[in-house]
Amino acid sequence: MANTPRRIVIAITGATGAVYGVRLLQHLQHSAAVETHLLLSEAAVLTLHQETGLQRREVEALAHVVHKVRDVGATIASGSFQSEGMIIAPCSMKTLASVAHGLSDNLIARAADVVLKERRRLVLMVRETPFNLAHLRNMTAVTEMGGIIFPPLPSFYHKPRTIEEMVDHTVARVLDLFGIEHALAPRWAGLKPAN
């Protein structure tokens, strides 16, 4: 078991920000230490093409294992499937609501439900603005169940020069939550005094 790669489920939904899921997969694609299990919603396929120009097959090729979103009999639908947890990047408000209410209406929501019931790490990179009360209540519910709400908000203290640097900084923070080594972004070195 010591040489078995850590498994992480990565789901991409139709919310804007598909690049976050793609960048996670790209970073972990050649990792011998992590095995990725990918789920793409139907809306995600449209958003991926619109925002990144990538086709479904190109994104699926980045993952170690691909599951169909309607296959509720897949391995990841069971608590006996050993994983470190799950990242939904990005997470639509529909998916957030399904997770918050335990609907398990597709494999994304079911896999998230499994992660929560097994007390594993669930990270939802929620994308919407502004939030309405339903969104906030659903985020609270997921947090109370042990999930982590992680809106992919850019930071500027590291002075990013490109969109890629902004995305990588956010992806680095998510990987940190799973204790996965990376060199995607510099570590915080403290503030320098103003002159």
Rosetta constraint file for C-alpha pairs under 8 A:
AtomPair CA 4 CA 33 HARMONIC 7.58 0.50
AtomPair CA 5 CA 32 HARMONIC 6.46 0.50
AtomPair CA 5 CA 33 HARMONIC 4.56 0.50
AtomPair CA 5 CA 34 HARMONIC 4.87 0.50
AtomPair CA 5 CA 35 HARMONIC 5.78 0.50
AtomPair CA 6 CA 33 HARMONIC 5.98 0.50
AtomPair CA 6 CA 34 HARMONIC 4.59 0.50
AtomPair CA 6 CA 35 HARMONIC 5.88 0.50
AtomPair CA 6 CA 83 HARMONIC 6.53 0.50
AtomPair CA 6 CA 84 HARMONIC 6.40 0.50
AtomPair CA 7 CA 34 HARMONIC 5.67 0.50
AtomPair CA 7 CA 35 HARMONIC 4.66 0.50
AtomPair CA 7 CA 36 HARMONIC 5.84 0.50
AtomPair CA 7 CA 37 HARMONIC 7.20 0.50
AtomPair CA 7 CA 82 HARMONIC 7.19 0.50
AtomPair CA 7 CA 83 HARMONIC 4.64 0.50
AtomPair CA 7 CA 84 HARMONIC 5.78 0.50
AtomPair CA 7 CA 85 HARMONIC 7.50 0.50
AtomPair CA 8 CA 34 HARMONIC 7.05 0.50
AtomPair CA 8 CA 35 HARMONIC 6.31 0.50
AtomPair CA 8 CA 36 HARMONIC 5.10 0.50
AtomPair CA 8 CA 37 HARMONIC 6.17 0.50
AtomPair CA 8 CA 83 HARMONIC 5.80 0.50
AtomPair CA 8 CA 84 HARMONIC 5.62 0.50
AtomPair CA 8 CA 85 HARMONIC 5.47 0.50
AtomPair CA 8 CA 86 HARMONIC 5.59 0.50
AtomPair CA 8 CA 87 HARMONIC 7.54 0.50
AtomPair CA 9 CA 36 HARMONIC 5.82 0.50
AtomPair CA 9 CA 37 HARMONIC 4.57 0.50
AtomPair CA 9 CA 38 HARMONIC 5.98 0.50
AtomPair CA 9 CA 39 HARMONIC 7.69 0.50
AtomPair CA 9 CA 83 HARMONIC 7.60 0.50
AtomPair CA 9 CA 85 HARMONIC 6.35 0.50
AtomPair CA 9 CA 86 HARMONIC 4.50 0.50
AtomPair CA 9 CA 87 HARMONIC 6.29 0.50
AtomPair CA 10 CA 21 HARMONIC 7.18 0.50
AtomPair CA 10 CA 25 HARMONIC 7.97 0.50
AtomPair CA 10 CA 36 HARMONIC 6.71 0.50
AtomPair CA 10 CA 37 HARMONIC 5.97 0.50
AtomPair CA 10 CA 38 HARMONIC 4.98 0.50
AtomPair CA 10 CA 39 HARMONIC 6.34 0.50
AtomPair CA 10 CA 86 HARMONIC 5.77 0.50
AtomPair CA 10 CA 87 HARMONIC 4.93 0.50
AtomPair CA 10 CA 88 HARMONIC 5.82 0.50
AtomPair CA 10 CA 89 HARMONIC 7.14 0.50
AtomPair CA 11 CA 21 HARMONIC 7.32 0.50
AtomPair CA 11 CA 38 HARMONIC 5.73 0.50
AtomPair CA 11 CA 39 HARMONIC 4.54 0.50
AtomPair CA 11 CA 40 HARMONIC 5.88 0.50
AtomPair CA 11 CA 41 HARMONIC 7.83 0.50
AtomPair CA 11 CA 86 HARMONIC 7.67 0.50
AtomPair CA 11 CA 87 HARMONIC 6.32 0.50
AtomPair CA 11 CA 88 HARMONIC 4.63 0.50
AtomPair CA 11 CA 89 HARMONIC 6.14 0.50
AtomPair CA 11 CA 90 HARMONIC 7.80 0.50
AtomPair CA 11 CA 108 HARMONIC 6.56 0.50
AtomPair CA 12 CA 18 HARMONIC 6.67 0.50
AtomPair CA 12 CA 21 HARMONIC 5.92 0.50
AtomPair CA 12 CA 38 HARMONIC 7.92 0.50
AtomPair CA 12 CA 39 HARMONIC 6.33 0.50
AtomPair CA 12 CA 40 HARMONIC 5.10 0.50
AtomPair CA 12 CA 41 HARMONIC 6.52 0.50
AtomPair CA 12 CA 44 HARMONIC 5.94 0.50
AtomPair CA 12 CA 88 HARMONIC 5.86 0.50
AtomPair CA 12 CA 89 HARMONIC 5.19 0.50
AtomPair CA 12 CA 90 HARMONIC 5.72 0.50
AtomPair CA 12 CA 91 HARMONIC 7.02 0.50
AtomPair CA 13 CA 18 HARMONIC 7.65 0.50
AtomPair CA 13 CA 40 HARMONIC 6.26 0.50
AtomPair CA 13 CA 41 HARMONIC 5.20 0.50
AtomPair CA 13 CA 42 HARMONIC 7.77 0.50
AtomPair CA 13 CA 43 HARMONIC 6.35 0.50
AtomPair CA 13 CA 44 HARMONIC 4.56 0.50
AtomPair CA 13 CA 88 HARMONIC 7.35 0.50
AtomPair CA 13 CA 89 HARMONIC 7.04 0.50
AtomPair CA 13 CA 90 HARMONIC 5.93 0.50
AtomPair CA 13 CA 91 HARMONIC 5.73 0.50
AtomPair CA 13 CA 92 HARMONIC 6.06 0.50
AtomPair CA 13 CA 95 HARMONIC 7.61 0.50
AtomPair CA 14 CA 18 HARMONIC 7.64 0.50
AtomPair CA 14 CA 41 HARMONIC 6.70 0.50
AtomPair CA 14 CA 42 HARMONIC 7.38 0.50
AtomPair CA 14 CA 43 HARMONIC 4.28 0.50
AtomPair CA 14 CA 44 HARMONIC 3.82 0.50
AtomPair CA 14 CA 45 HARMONIC 7.31 0.50
AtomPair CA 14 CA 46 HARMONIC 7.24 0.50
AtomPair CA 14 CA 47 HARMONIC 5.66 0.50
AtomPair CA 14 CA 48 HARMONIC 8.00 0.50
AtomPair CA 14 CA 90 HARMONIC 7.57 0.50
AtomPair CA 14 CA 91 HARMONIC 7.66 0.50
AtomPair CA 14 CA 92 HARMONIC 6.30 0.50
AtomPair CA 15 CA 43 HARMONIC 7.94 0.50
AtomPair CA 15 CA 44 HARMONIC 7.15 0.50
AtomPair CA 15 CA 47 HARMONIC 7.18 0.50
AtomPair CA 15 CA 90 HARMONIC 5.95 0.50
AtomPair CA 15 CA 91 HARMONIC 6.22 0.50
AtomPair CA 15 CA 92 HARMONIC 4.77 0.50
AtomPair CA 15 CA 93 HARMONIC 7.95 0.50
AtomPair CA 15 CA 127 HARMONIC 6.15 0.50
AtomPair CA 15 CA 128 HARMONIC 7.83 0.50
AtomPair CA 16 CA 47 HARMONIC 6.72 0.50
AtomPair CA 16 CA 51 HARMONIC 7.79 0.50
AtomPair CA 16 CA 90 HARMONIC 6.90 0.50
AtomPair CA 16 CA 127 HARMONIC 6.64 0.50
AtomPair CA 17 CA 21 HARMONIC 7.82 0.50
AtomPair CA 17 CA 51 HARMONIC 7.79 0.50
AtomPair CA 17 CA 89 HARMONIC 7.46 0.50
AtomPair CA 17 CA 90 HARMONIC 5.65 0.50
AtomPair CA 17 CA 127 HARMONIC 7.36 0.50
AtomPair CA 18 CA 22 HARMONIC 6.43 0.50
AtomPair CA 18 CA 44 HARMONIC 7.33 0.50
AtomPair CA 18 CA 47 HARMONIC 6.71 0.50
AtomPair CA 18 CA 48 HARMONIC 5.60 0.50
AtomPair CA 18 CA 51 HARMONIC 7.00 0.50
AtomPair CA 18 CA 52 HARMONIC 7.57 0.50
AtomPair CA 18 CA 89 HARMONIC 6.86 0.50
AtomPair CA 18 CA 90 HARMONIC 6.00 0.50
AtomPair CA 19 CA 23 HARMONIC 5.88 0.50
AtomPair CA 19 CA 48 HARMONIC 7.61 0.50
AtomPair CA 19 CA 51 HARMONIC 7.58 0.50
AtomPair CA 19 CA 52 HARMONIC 6.85 0.50
AtomPair CA 19 CA 167 HARMONIC 7.63 0.50
AtomPair CA 20 CA 24 HARMONIC 6.23 0.50
AtomPair CA 20 CA 89 HARMONIC 5.80 0.50
AtomPair CA 20 CA 90 HARMONIC 6.63 0.50
AtomPair CA 20 CA 167 HARMONIC 6.55 0.50
AtomPair CA 20 CA 171 HARMONIC 6.61 0.50
AtomPair CA 21 CA 25 HARMONIC 6.31 0.50
AtomPair CA 21 CA 88 HARMONIC 7.64 0.50
AtomPair CA 21 CA 89 HARMONIC 4.79 0.50
AtomPair CA 21 CA 90 HARMONIC 6.57 0.50
AtomPair CA 22 CA 26 HARMONIC 6.11 0.50
AtomPair CA 22 CA 59 HARMONIC 6.85 0.50
AtomPair CA 23 CA 27 HARMONIC 6.08 0.50
AtomPair CA 23 CA 167 HARMONIC 7.83 0.50
AtomPair CA 23 CA 168 HARMONIC 7.41 0.50
AtomPair CA 23 CA 171 HARMONIC 7.25 0.50
AtomPair CA 24 CA 28 HARMONIC 6.26 0.50
AtomPair CA 24 CA 171 HARMONIC 6.42 0.50
AtomPair CA 25 CA 29 HARMONIC 5.58 0.50
AtomPair CA 25 CA 36 HARMONIC 7.38 0.50
AtomPair CA 25 CA 62 HARMONIC 5.73 0.50
AtomPair CA 25 CA 63 HARMONIC 6.19 0.50
AtomPair CA 26 CA 30 HARMONIC 7.94 0.50
AtomPair CA 26 CA 62 HARMONIC 6.17 0.50
AtomPair CA 27 CA 31 HARMONIC 7.77 0.50
AtomPair CA 28 CA 34 HARMONIC 6.61 0.50
AtomPair CA 28 CA 35 HARMONIC 7.71 0.50
AtomPair CA 28 CA 36 HARMONIC 7.29 0.50
AtomPair CA 29 CA 36 HARMONIC 7.67 0.50
AtomPair CA 29 CA 62 HARMONIC 5.62 0.50
AtomPair CA 29 CA 63 HARMONIC 6.18 0.50
AtomPair CA 29 CA 64 HARMONIC 7.16 0.50
AtomPair CA 31 CA 35 HARMONIC 7.47 0.50
AtomPair CA 35 CA 63 HARMONIC 7.90 0.50
AtomPair CA 35 CA 64 HARMONIC 5.91 0.50
AtomPair CA 35 CA 65 HARMONIC 7.75 0.50
AtomPair CA 36 CA 63 HARMONIC 5.51 0.50
AtomPair CA 36 CA 64 HARMONIC 5.24 0.50
AtomPair CA 36 CA 65 HARMONIC 6.27 0.50
AtomPair CA 37 CA 63 HARMONIC 6.35 0.50
AtomPair CA 37 CA 64 HARMONIC 6.24 0.50
AtomPair CA 37 CA 65 HARMONIC 4.73 0.50
AtomPair CA 37 CA 66 HARMONIC 5.67 0.50
AtomPair CA 37 CA 67 HARMONIC 7.05 0.50
AtomPair CA 38 CA 60 HARMONIC 7.18 0.50
AtomPair CA 38 CA 63 HARMONIC 6.05 0.50
AtomPair CA 38 CA 64 HARMONIC 7.82 0.50
AtomPair CA 38 CA 65 HARMONIC 6.22 0.50
AtomPair CA 38 CA 66 HARMONIC 4.77 0.50
AtomPair CA 38 CA 67 HARMONIC 6.05 0.50
AtomPair CA 39 CA 66 HARMONIC 6.35 0.50
AtomPair CA 39 CA 67 HARMONIC 5.52 0.50
AtomPair CA 39 CA 68 HARMONIC 6.37 0.50
AtomPair CA 39 CA 69 HARMONIC 5.97 0.50
AtomPair CA 39 CA 107 HARMONIC 7.82 0.50
AtomPair CA 39 CA 108 HARMONIC 6.69 0.50
AtomPair CA 40 CA 44 HARMONIC 5.86 0.50
AtomPair CA 40 CA 45 HARMONIC 6.79 0.50
AtomPair CA 40 CA 68 HARMONIC 7.35 0.50
AtomPair CA 40 CA 69 HARMONIC 6.42 0.50
AtomPair CA 41 CA 45 HARMONIC 6.72 0.50
AtomPair CA 41 CA 69 HARMONIC 6.06 0.50
AtomPair CA 41 CA 108 HARMONIC 7.92 0.50
AtomPair CA 42 CA 46 HARMONIC 7.06 0.50
AtomPair CA 43 CA 47 HARMONIC 6.34 0.50
AtomPair CA 44 CA 48 HARMONIC 5.82 0.50
AtomPair CA 45 CA 49 HARMONIC 6.35 0.50
AtomPair CA 45 CA 55 HARMONIC 7.19 0.50
AtomPair CA 45 CA 56 HARMONIC 5.92 0.50
AtomPair CA 46 CA 50 HARMONIC 6.22 0.50
AtomPair CA 47 CA 51 HARMONIC 5.88 0.50
AtomPair CA 48 CA 52 HARMONIC 5.47 0.50
AtomPair CA 48 CA 53 HARMONIC 6.60 0.50
AtomPair CA 48 CA 54 HARMONIC 5.98 0.50
AtomPair CA 48 CA 55 HARMONIC 7.16 0.50
AtomPair CA 48 CA 56 HARMONIC 7.85 0.50
AtomPair CA 49 CA 53 HARMONIC 4.29 0.50
AtomPair CA 49 CA 54 HARMONIC 4.90 0.50
AtomPair CA 49 CA 55 HARMONIC 5.82 0.50
AtomPair CA 54 CA 58 HARMONIC 6.16 0.50
AtomPair CA 54 CA 59 HARMONIC 6.80 0.50
AtomPair CA 55 CA 59 HARMONIC 6.63 0.50
AtomPair CA 56 CA 60 HARMONIC 6.08 0.50
AtomPair CA 57 CA 61 HARMONIC 6.03 0.50
AtomPair CA 58 CA 62 HARMONIC 6.97 0.50
AtomPair CA 59 CA 63 HARMONIC 7.39 0.50
AtomPair CA 60 CA 66 HARMONIC 6.42 0.50
AtomPair CA 67 CA 71 HARMONIC 7.14 0.50
AtomPair CA 67 CA 74 HARMONIC 7.07 0.50
AtomPair CA 68 CA 107 HARMONIC 7.58 0.50
AtomPair CA 69 CA 106 HARMONIC 5.97 0.50
AtomPair CA 69 CA 107 HARMONIC 4.95 0.50
AtomPair CA 69 CA 108 HARMONIC 6.39 0.50
AtomPair CA 70 CA 106 HARMONIC 5.50 0.50
AtomPair CA 70 CA 107 HARMONIC 5.85 0.50
AtomPair CA 71 CA 106 HARMONIC 7.60 0.50
AtomPair CA 71 CA 107 HARMONIC 6.22 0.50
AtomPair CA 72 CA 77 HARMONIC 6.12 0.50
AtomPair CA 72 CA 106 HARMONIC 6.52 0.50
AtomPair CA 72 CA 107 HARMONIC 5.18 0.50
AtomPair CA 72 CA 110 HARMONIC 7.33 0.50
AtomPair CA 73 CA 77 HARMONIC 6.27 0.50
AtomPair CA 74 CA 78 HARMONIC 7.79 0.50
AtomPair CA 74 CA 107 HARMONIC 7.93 0.50
AtomPair CA 75 CA 81 HARMONIC 6.10 0.50
AtomPair CA 76 CA 81 HARMONIC 5.72 0.50
AtomPair CA 76 CA 111 HARMONIC 5.80 0.50
AtomPair CA 76 CA 114 HARMONIC 7.94 0.50
AtomPair CA 77 CA 81 HARMONIC 7.70 0.50
AtomPair CA 77 CA 107 HARMONIC 6.79 0.50
AtomPair CA 77 CA 110 HARMONIC 5.94 0.50
AtomPair CA 77 CA 111 HARMONIC 5.17 0.50
AtomPair CA 77 CA 114 HARMONIC 6.59 0.50
AtomPair CA 78 CA 111 HARMONIC 7.68 0.50
AtomPair CA 78 CA 114 HARMONIC 6.49 0.50
AtomPair CA 79 CA 114 HARMONIC 5.64 0.50
AtomPair CA 79 CA 115 HARMONIC 7.44 0.50
AtomPair CA 79 CA 117 HARMONIC 7.87 0.50
AtomPair CA 79 CA 118 HARMONIC 6.37 0.50
AtomPair CA 83 CA 120 HARMONIC 7.86 0.50
AtomPair CA 84 CA 120 HARMONIC 6.32 0.50
AtomPair CA 84 CA 121 HARMONIC 6.61 0.50
AtomPair CA 84 CA 178 HARMONIC 7.50 0.50
AtomPair CA 85 CA 115 HARMONIC 5.85 0.50
AtomPair CA 85 CA 120 HARMONIC 5.20 0.50
AtomPair CA 85 CA 121 HARMONIC 4.62 0.50
AtomPair CA 85 CA 122 HARMONIC 5.66 0.50
AtomPair CA 86 CA 111 HARMONIC 7.87 0.50
AtomPair CA 86 CA 112 HARMONIC 6.76 0.50
AtomPair CA 86 CA 115 HARMONIC 6.91 0.50
AtomPair CA 86 CA 121 HARMONIC 6.42 0.50
AtomPair CA 86 CA 122 HARMONIC 4.94 0.50
AtomPair CA 86 CA 123 HARMONIC 6.31 0.50
AtomPair CA 87 CA 122 HARMONIC 5.98 0.50
AtomPair CA 87 CA 123 HARMONIC 4.76 0.50
AtomPair CA 87 CA 124 HARMONIC 6.03 0.50
AtomPair CA 87 CA 125 HARMONIC 7.53 0.50
AtomPair CA 88 CA 123 HARMONIC 6.31 0.50
AtomPair CA 88 CA 124 HARMONIC 4.98 0.50
AtomPair CA 88 CA 125 HARMONIC 5.98 0.50
AtomPair CA 89 CA 124 HARMONIC 6.65 0.50
AtomPair CA 89 CA 125 HARMONIC 5.15 0.50
AtomPair CA 89 CA 126 HARMONIC 7.59 0.50
AtomPair CA 90 CA 124 HARMONIC 7.21 0.50
AtomPair CA 90 CA 125 HARMONIC 4.99 0.50
AtomPair CA 90 CA 126 HARMONIC 5.94 0.50
AtomPair CA 90 CA 127 HARMONIC 6.33 0.50
AtomPair CA 91 CA 95 HARMONIC 6.25 0.50
AtomPair CA 91 CA 96 HARMONIC 6.54 0.50
AtomPair CA 91 CA 124 HARMONIC 5.76 0.50
AtomPair CA 91 CA 125 HARMONIC 5.26 0.50
AtomPair CA 91 CA 126 HARMONIC 4.51 0.50
AtomPair CA 91 CA 127 HARMONIC 6.05 0.50
AtomPair CA 92 CA 96 HARMONIC 6.20 0.50
AtomPair CA 92 CA 126 HARMONIC 6.10 0.50
AtomPair CA 92 CA 127 HARMONIC 6.00 0.50
AtomPair CA 92 CA 128 HARMONIC 7.48 0.50
AtomPair CA 93 CA 97 HARMONIC 6.06 0.50
AtomPair CA 93 CA 126 HARMONIC 7.06 0.50
AtomPair CA 93 CA 127 HARMONIC 7.29 0.50
AtomPair CA 93 CA 128 HARMONIC 7.17 0.50
AtomPair CA 93 CA 135 HARMONIC 6.75 0.50
AtomPair CA 94 CA 98 HARMONIC 6.26 0.50
AtomPair CA 95 CA 99 HARMONIC 6.18 0.50
AtomPair CA 95 CA 108 HARMONIC 7.83 0.50
AtomPair CA 95 CA 109 HARMONIC 6.69 0.50
AtomPair CA 96 CA 100 HARMONIC 6.01 0.50
AtomPair CA 96 CA 124 HARMONIC 7.68 0.50
AtomPair CA 96 CA 126 HARMONIC 7.50 0.50
AtomPair CA 96 CA 135 HARMONIC 7.94 0.50
AtomPair CA 96 CA 138 HARMONIC 6.66 0.50
AtomPair CA 96 CA 139 HARMONIC 7.28 0.50
AtomPair CA 97 CA 101 HARMONIC 6.08 0.50
AtomPair CA 97 CA 135 HARMONIC 7.68 0.50
AtomPair CA 97 CA 138 HARMONIC 5.89 0.50
AtomPair CA 98 CA 102 HARMONIC 5.87 0.50
AtomPair CA 98 CA 103 HARMONIC 5.02 0.50
AtomPair CA 98 CA 104 HARMONIC 6.64 0.50
AtomPair CA 98 CA 105 HARMONIC 7.26 0.50
AtomPair CA 98 CA 109 HARMONIC 6.04 0.50
AtomPair CA 99 CA 103 HARMONIC 6.51 0.50
AtomPair CA 99 CA 104 HARMONIC 7.20 0.50
AtomPair CA 99 CA 109 HARMONIC 5.46 0.50
AtomPair CA 99 CA 110 HARMONIC 7.96 0.50
AtomPair CA 99 CA 112 HARMONIC 6.56 0.50
AtomPair CA 99 CA 113 HARMONIC 6.46 0.50
AtomPair CA 99 CA 142 HARMONIC 7.14 0.50
AtomPair CA 100 CA 138 HARMONIC 5.38 0.50
AtomPair CA 100 CA 139 HARMONIC 7.29 0.50
AtomPair CA 100 CA 141 HARMONIC 5.65 0.50
AtomPair CA 100 CA 142 HARMONIC 5.20 0.50
AtomPair CA 101 CA 138 HARMONIC 7.93 0.50
AtomPair CA 102 CA 109 HARMONIC 7.45 0.50
AtomPair CA 102 CA 110 HARMONIC 7.88 0.50
AtomPair CA 102 CA 113 HARMONIC 6.35 0.50
AtomPair CA 103 CA 109 HARMONIC 6.90 0.50
AtomPair CA 103 CA 110 HARMONIC 7.63 0.50
AtomPair CA 104 CA 108 HARMONIC 7.59 0.50
AtomPair CA 104 CA 109 HARMONIC 4.61 0.50
AtomPair CA 104 CA 110 HARMONIC 4.18 0.50
AtomPair CA 104 CA 111 HARMONIC 7.90 0.50
AtomPair CA 104 CA 113 HARMONIC 6.89 0.50
AtomPair CA 105 CA 109 HARMONIC 6.32 0.50
AtomPair CA 105 CA 110 HARMONIC 6.95 0.50
AtomPair CA 106 CA 110 HARMONIC 6.12 0.50
AtomPair CA 107 CA 111 HARMONIC 5.75 0.50
AtomPair CA 108 CA 112 HARMONIC 6.24 0.50
AtomPair CA 109 CA 113 HARMONIC 6.09 0.50
AtomPair CA 110 CA 114 HARMONIC 6.20 0.50
AtomPair CA 111 CA 115 HARMONIC 6.24 0.50
AtomPair CA 112 CA 116 HARMONIC 6.26 0.50
AtomPair CA 112 CA 122 HARMONIC 6.85 0.50
AtomPair CA 113 CA 117 HARMONIC 6.14 0.50
AtomPair CA 114 CA 118 HARMONIC 6.03 0.50
AtomPair CA 115 CA 119 HARMONIC 6.16 0.50
AtomPair CA 115 CA 120 HARMONIC 5.07 0.50
AtomPair CA 115 CA 121 HARMONIC 6.72 0.50
AtomPair CA 115 CA 122 HARMONIC 6.47 0.50
AtomPair CA 116 CA 120 HARMONIC 5.93 0.50
AtomPair CA 116 CA 121 HARMONIC 7.33 0.50
AtomPair CA 116 CA 122 HARMONIC 6.84 0.50
AtomPair CA 116 CA 145 HARMONIC 6.82 0.50
AtomPair CA 116 CA 146 HARMONIC 6.73 0.50
AtomPair CA 116 CA 147 HARMONIC 7.00 0.50
AtomPair CA 119 CA 146 HARMONIC 7.29 0.50
AtomPair CA 121 CA 146 HARMONIC 7.67 0.50
AtomPair CA 121 CA 147 HARMONIC 6.60 0.50
AtomPair CA 121 CA 148 HARMONIC 7.66 0.50
AtomPair CA 121 CA 178 HARMONIC 7.77 0.50
AtomPair CA 122 CA 146 HARMONIC 7.60 0.50
AtomPair CA 122 CA 147 HARMONIC 4.89 0.50
AtomPair CA 122 CA 148 HARMONIC 6.01 0.50
AtomPair CA 123 CA 147 HARMONIC 6.09 0.50
AtomPair CA 123 CA 148 HARMONIC 4.77 0.50
AtomPair CA 123 CA 149 HARMONIC 6.07 0.50
AtomPair CA 123 CA 150 HARMONIC 6.50 0.50
AtomPair CA 123 CA 174 HARMONIC 7.82 0.50
AtomPair CA 124 CA 147 HARMONIC 7.51 0.50
AtomPair CA 124 CA 148 HARMONIC 6.21 0.50
AtomPair CA 124 CA 149 HARMONIC 5.09 0.50
AtomPair CA 124 CA 150 HARMONIC 5.66 0.50
AtomPair CA 124 CA 151 HARMONIC 7.49 0.50
AtomPair CA 125 CA 149 HARMONIC 6.37 0.50
AtomPair CA 125 CA 150 HARMONIC 4.68 0.50
AtomPair CA 125 CA 151 HARMONIC 4.82 0.50
AtomPair CA 125 CA 152 HARMONIC 5.91 0.50
AtomPair CA 126 CA 149 HARMONIC 6.83 0.50
AtomPair CA 126 CA 150 HARMONIC 6.39 0.50
AtomPair CA 126 CA 151 HARMONIC 4.91 0.50
AtomPair CA 126 CA 152 HARMONIC 7.25 0.50
AtomPair CA 127 CA 151 HARMONIC 6.30 0.50
AtomPair CA 127 CA 152 HARMONIC 7.42 0.50
AtomPair CA 131 CA 135 HARMONIC 5.73 0.50
AtomPair CA 131 CA 136 HARMONIC 6.51 0.50
AtomPair CA 132 CA 136 HARMONIC 6.44 0.50
AtomPair CA 133 CA 137 HARMONIC 6.05 0.50
AtomPair CA 134 CA 138 HARMONIC 6.06 0.50
AtomPair CA 135 CA 139 HARMONIC 6.18 0.50
AtomPair CA 136 CA 140 HARMONIC 6.16 0.50
AtomPair CA 137 CA 141 HARMONIC 6.14 0.50
AtomPair CA 138 CA 142 HARMONIC 6.27 0.50
AtomPair CA 139 CA 143 HARMONIC 6.13 0.50
AtomPair CA 139 CA 149 HARMONIC 6.60 0.50
AtomPair CA 140 CA 144 HARMONIC 6.09 0.50
AtomPair CA 141 CA 145 HARMONIC 6.33 0.50
AtomPair CA 142 CA 146 HARMONIC 6.48 0.50
AtomPair CA 142 CA 147 HARMONIC 5.24 0.50
AtomPair CA 142 CA 148 HARMONIC 7.39 0.50
AtomPair CA 142 CA 149 HARMONIC 7.70 0.50
AtomPair CA 143 CA 147 HARMONIC 4.77 0.50
AtomPair CA 143 CA 148 HARMONIC 5.84 0.50
AtomPair CA 143 CA 149 HARMONIC 6.78 0.50
AtomPair CA 152 CA 170 HARMONIC 6.20 0.50
AtomPair CA 153 CA 170 HARMONIC 7.43 0.50
AtomPair CA 154 CA 166 HARMONIC 5.94 0.50
AtomPair CA 154 CA 167 HARMONIC 7.54 0.50
AtomPair CA 154 CA 169 HARMONIC 7.83 0.50
AtomPair CA 154 CA 170 HARMONIC 6.81 0.50
AtomPair CA 155 CA 166 HARMONIC 7.22 0.50
AtomPair CA 155 CA 169 HARMONIC 7.92 0.50
AtomPair CA 156 CA 160 HARMONIC 6.37 0.50
AtomPair CA 158 CA 186 HARMONIC 7.84 0.50
AtomPair CA 160 CA 165 HARMONIC 5.58 0.50
AtomPair CA 160 CA 166 HARMONIC 5.94 0.50
AtomPair CA 161 CA 165 HARMONIC 6.70 0.50
AtomPair CA 162 CA 166 HARMONIC 6.61 0.50
AtomPair CA 163 CA 167 HARMONIC 6.20 0.50
AtomPair CA 164 CA 168 HARMONIC 5.99 0.50
AtomPair CA 165 CA 169 HARMONIC 6.10 0.50
AtomPair CA 165 CA 185 HARMONIC 7.57 0.50
AtomPair CA 166 CA 170 HARMONIC 6.56 0.50
AtomPair CA 167 CA 171 HARMONIC 6.18 0.50
AtomPair CA 168 CA 172 HARMONIC 5.89 0.50
AtomPair CA 168 CA 184 HARMONIC 5.57 0.50
AtomPair CA 168 CA 185 HARMONIC 6.40 0.50
AtomPair CA 169 CA 173 HARMONIC 6.46 0.50
AtomPair CA 169 CA 184 HARMONIC 6.53 0.50
AtomPair CA 169 CA 185 HARMONIC 5.17 0.50
AtomPair CA 170 CA 174 HARMONIC 6.54 0.50
AtomPair CA 171 CA 175 HARMONIC 6.23 0.50
AtomPair CA 171 CA 184 HARMONIC 7.80 0.50
AtomPair CA 172 CA 176 HARMONIC 6.16 0.50
AtomPair CA 172 CA 182 HARMONIC 6.92 0.50
AtomPair CA 172 CA 183 HARMONIC 7.90 0.50
AtomPair CA 172 CA 184 HARMONIC 5.80 0.50
AtomPair CA 172 CA 185 HARMONIC 6.30 0.50
AtomPair CA 173 CA 177 HARMONIC 6.62 0.50
AtomPair CA 174 CA 178 HARMONIC 7.10 0.50
AtomPair CA 175 CA 179 HARMONIC 6.31 0.50
AtomPair CA 175 CA 180 HARMONIC 5.26 0.50
AtomPair CA 175 CA 181 HARMONIC 7.37 0.50
AtomPair CA 175 CA 182 HARMONIC 7.61 0.50
AtomPair CA 176 CA 180 HARMONIC 5.82 0.50
AtomPair CA 176 CA 181 HARMONIC 7.37 0.50
